[in-house]
Structure formats: structure tokens, C-alpha cells
Amino acid sequence: MKYAIAIEYDGRAFAGWQIQPDQPTVQAALEDALSRMAGHPVRLHAAGRTDAGVHATRQIGHFETEVQRPLTAWVRGVNSFLPPAVSVLWSRQVPDAFHSRFSATARHYRYLLLNHPVRPALMAGRVGWMHQALDLDAMRDAAQRLLGTHDFSSFRAAECQARTPVKTLRRLDIRRDGQMVVCDFAADAFLHHMVRNIMGALLHVAKGNRPPSWIVELLAARDRTIAPPTFMPDGLYLAGVSYPAEFGLASEPEPRHGIV
């Protein structure tokens, strides 16, 4: 039997999603908890790998087991074996054809940026921070120029293992909510550090260092070395994953904790 689970986690507690030797990771914590509940080793596959310090409000994973358990066991039971920084939100049985990564049609990310002269304390590690005044109109103008199918090499980490840098960015919305700037991204898939690198470039524009049209030049250059530095991971959340309707999984991010 194959099960899908939705997961949330605070990325500050982990060295990223993927299992690493002698490092706490989200995948390792979940596989340990699932294995304890199943009574045998369980391998968990995820829709995407997040970096150290990056959070999730709706990561999707799947695993297989022949052990009969009620769906609540894969939620509350598994959560009883997990550290406080990670939690399973729900579990559903899915067809054998389902794969959390390869069946996905889109990934949704949200970046929360505190735009305030004073650094955050209570939200430290949960939001990005920019003390300078930002021109959001210029930032939105630049963002719209990134929509569509492009070679995103200028926004790709050197260690990225994706087979191609060509991705389709379907959504990049920017709005202000008081002192918070909320940036919503959706794409068929994302390159390593792609969202954080886009944020770094957009903020370069928003601070007045470059005009919005510069983003087109940066995109066309396909050269990561001429782009601004990768922005901090603190405010980045994997907020949802879309799948074909046949799998019966909600395709849009679900409101939770005021983050998504």
C-alpha cells in the first residue's frame, strides 16, 4: 500500500530535507518515526528538497508499507515519535501510480520579508529582513519579467543537480501586509536556491540599485556569477504542491498559522 502525507517543519532545527551523515535532517526524523510505527524500515520520498533553514507548511511525501494501520496512526502515531520541529498534518492512501516528486505538476513557495528598520526578535529565523525602504512597484515590474519558460541559469546554485535549468515560472506575486512583504512563487519545478536567488535580484531592484529591465538582462546572461548574492533562507516556506485531480489531493496551499 502506498500513502501520501503532508508535512510541516521549522527548518532551523535541521540541516535540510535530505539525509546527511551525522546531521539532523527532516527526512531522517520522519523515516525513523514512520519505521517505528510500521515496525520495519520505511523509505520516504518527498516532492522537493529544502535547504537548511528553509521551512515547510505543506511538504508532500509518500511511502509504502504492507502494515495495516488506520490513517490516524500515520499522523498522530507518527507525530508521537517526531521532534517538536516537524509534524505530519494528514495521511491518505494513494494509487500505486502516485509519486510525490514525479507526479507533481507545480510547487508553491512563499517568502516572508520583514521590511522594518529594526531586526526581528520574536520572528527571528522565521522571516527574512530588509531594513531599507523598498520600491515594491519596481520589484513587481521586475518580477513579471521572469514569468514564463526560461533558462534560469543566472538564478541557479553552482551545486544544483537538476538536469536542465529551463523551468516555467507561473506565478510571482508581491504584496505588502503592514511591515511584511509577501512573495508568492509557483513553478513546475525550482532549481537549487532559485527562489532565494530571485529574491536577492528583486531586492537589488527594490532598493534602487538597478532598474526593473535589468532582470531581463540578468536572465538572458545565464551567468550566476554576475547576479546578487543568494538571499537568506529564513523567510522561505514550501507552501504546497499541485497534483493531477486523479490523485485526490488538494492542489493549492492551505491556510495555516497565518503563513499560507
C-alpha positions in Angstrom: 0.0 0.0 0.0 1.2 3.5 -0.7 0.4 6.5 1.4 0.9 10.2 0.9 1.5 12.5 3.9 1.6 16.3 4.3 4.3 17.7 6.5 5.2 20.9 8.1 8.5 21.8 9.7 10.7 24.5 11.1 13.9 24.4 9.0 16.1 25.9 11.7 16.2 22.6 13.5 17.6 20.7 10.5 20.4 20.6 8.0 17.9 20.5 5.2 15.5 17.8 4.0 17.8 15.1 2.6 19.5 12.6 4.8 23.2 13.5 5.6 25.7 11.7 7.7 25.9 12.9 11.3 23.4 15.7 10.6 19.8 16.1 11.8 17.5 16.2 8.7 13.8 16.2 8.2 13.9 13.1 6.1 15.8 11.2 8.7 13.5 12.2 11.5 10.4 11.2 9.5 11.8 7.9 8.3 12.7 7.0 11.9 9.2 7.8 13.1 7.5 6.0 10.2 9.7 3.0 10.7 8.9 2.8 14.4 5.1 3.0 13.6 5.3 0.4 10.8 7.7 -1.9 12.6 10.0 -2.1 9.6 12.3 0.3 7.7 10.4 2.8 5.7 11.8 5.0 2.9 10.1 8.4 2.5 10.1 10.3 -0.8 9.3 14.0 -1.0 8.1 16.5 -3.6 11.2 18.6 -3.2 14.3 19.0 -1.1 14.6 22.1 1.0 17.8 23.6 2.3 18.9 24.2 5.9 16.9 27.0 7.4 14.0 26.7 4.9 10.6 25.8 6.3 7.5 24.0 5.0 3.9 24.4 5.7 2.8 21.7 3.2 5.6 19.4 2.0 4.2 16.2 0.4 5.9 12.8 0.8 4.9 9.2 0.1 5.9 5.8 1.5 5.0 2.2 1.1 4.1 -0.5 3.6 2.1 -3.7 3.9 1.3 -3.0 7.5 -2.3 -2.3 8.2 -2.8 0.9 10.3 -5.6 3.4 10.4 -4.8 6.7 8.7 -4.7 8.4 12.1 -1.7 6.2 13.1 0.3 7.8 10.3 -0.5 11.2 11.7 -0.8 11.2 15.5 1.1 8.0 16.0 4.0 9.1 13.8 3.9 12.6 15.4 4.4 11.0 18.9 7.9 9.8 17.6 8.9 13.1 16.0 10.8 16.1 17.4 8.7 19.2 18.0 10.0 21.0 14.9 8.3 18.6 12.4 4.7 17.3 12.2 2.6 15.2 9.9 -0.6 17.1 9.1 -2.6 14.3 7.3 -2.2 10.9 5.6 -4.1 9.4 2.7 -3.9 6.2 0.8 -2.9 6.8 -2.9 -2.8 4.7 -6.1 0.4 2.9 -6.9 1.0 5.3 -9.8 1.4 8.2 -7.4 4.9 9.6 -6.7 5.3 12.7 -4.5 8.0 14.1 -6.7 7.4 12.9 -10.3 3.6 13.2 -10.2 3.7 16.9 -9.1 2.7 19.5 -11.6 3.7 22.6 -9.6 5.4 23.6 -6.4 4.4 26.7 -4.4 6.7 28.7 -2.3 6.2 31.8 -0.1 8.8 34.2 1.1 8.0 36.4 4.1 10.2 39.5 4.3 10.0 41.9 7.3 10.7 45.4 5.9 11.4 47.4 9.1 14.4 49.4 10.3 14.9 47.1 13.3 15.7 43.4 13.0 13.1 40.9 14.2 13.5 39.1 17.6 10.3 37.0 18.1 10.2 36.1 14.4 14.0 35.7 14.0 14.7 32.7 11.7 11.0 32.7 10.5 11.1 35.8 8.3 13.7 37.4 6.1 14.7 41.0 6.9 15.4 44.2 5.0 15.9 47.4 6.8 16.0 49.7 3.8 12.9 51.2 2.2 11.7 49.2 -0.8 10.1 50.3 -4.1 7.5 47.5 -4.4 6.2 48.8 -7.8 9.7 48.4 -9.3 10.0 45.0 -7.6 6.7 43.8 -9.1 7.7 45.2 -12.5 10.9 43.2 -12.4 9.1 40.1 -11.1 6.6 40.0 -14.0 9.6 39.8 -16.5 10.5 36.5 -15.0 7.2 34.8 -15.7 7.1 32.1 -18.4 9.5 29.4 -19.5 13.2 30.5 -19.3 16.7 29.2 -18.8 17.2 30.3 -15.1 20.9 29.6 -15.0 21.5 33.1 -13.5 19.4 32.0 -10.5 20.9 28.5 -10.1 23.3 27.4 -7.4 26.6 26.0 -8.6 25.9 22.7 -6.9 22.4 22.3 -8.5 21.8 18.8 -9.8 18.8 19.5 -12.0 19.1 18.0 -15.5 18.0 21.3 -17.1 18.0 25.0 -16.0 14.8 25.6 -18.1 11.8 26.0 -15.8 8.3 27.6 -16.1 7.6 30.2 -13.5 3.8 30.5 -13.4 3.3 33.0 -10.6 5.3 35.6 -8.8 3.0 37.9 -6.8 4.3 40.5 -4.4 2.1 42.3 -1.8 2.6 44.3 1.4 0.8 43.4 4.6 1.8 46.1 7.1 5.5 45.7 7.6 5.6 42.3 5.9 6.3 41.8 2.2 4.8 38.6 1.0 6.1 37.0 -2.2 4.3 34.0 -3.7 6.0 31.8 -6.3 4.7 28.9 -8.3 6.6 26.9 -11.0 6.6 23.4 -12.5 9.8 22.9 -10.5 12.6 25.0 -8.9 16.3 24.9 -9.3 18.6 24.8 -6.2 18.5 28.2 -4.5 16.3 29.5 -7.3 13.7 31.3 -5.1 16.4 32.8 -2.8 18.4 34.0 -5.8 15.4 35.6 -7.4 14.7 37.3 -4.1 18.2 38.7 -4.0 17.9 40.1 -7.5 14.4 41.5 -6.9 15.6 43.3 -3.7 18.5 44.7 -5.7 15.9 46.4 -7.9 13.6 47.3 -5.0 16.5 49.2 -3.3 17.0 51.2 -6.4 20.4 49.7 -7.4 19.1 48.6 -10.8 16.0 49.3 -13.0 13.4 46.6 -13.4 14.6 46.0 -17.0 17.9 44.7 -15.6 16.2 41.5 -14.6 15.8 40.6 -18.3 19.5 41.2 -18.9 20.4 39.0 -16.0 18.0 36.3 -17.2 19.5 36.4 -20.7 23.1 36.3 -19.4 22.6 32.8 -18.0 25.5 33.6 -15.6 25.1 33.1 -11.9 28.4 34.9 -11.2 27.1 38.4 -12.2 23.9 38.1 -10.1 23.5 39.4 -6.5 24.2 37.1 -3.6 21.7 34.4 -2.5 19.2 35.9 0.0 18.8 34.4 3.5 16.7 31.2 3.9 14.9 32.4 7.0 11.6 33.6 5.4 11.2 30.8 2.8 8.4 28.3 3.0 7.5 25.4 0.8 3.8 26.1 0.9 2.2 23.5 -1.3 2.4 21.0 -4.2 -0.1 20.5 -7.0 -1.0 17.1 -8.4 -3.5 15.9 -11.1 -7.0 15.6 -9.8 -7.0 11.9 -10.2 -4.9 11.5 -7.0 -7.5 13.4 -4.9 -5.0 15.7 -3.2 -5.7 19.4 -2.7 -3.6 21.3 -5.2 -3.3 24.7 -3.6 -1.6 25.8 -0.4 -3.8 25.6 2.6 -4.1 28.4 5.2 -2.2 27.6 8.3 -0.6 29.7 11.1 -1.2 32.9 9.1 1.8 31.9 6.9 -0.2 30.4 3.9 
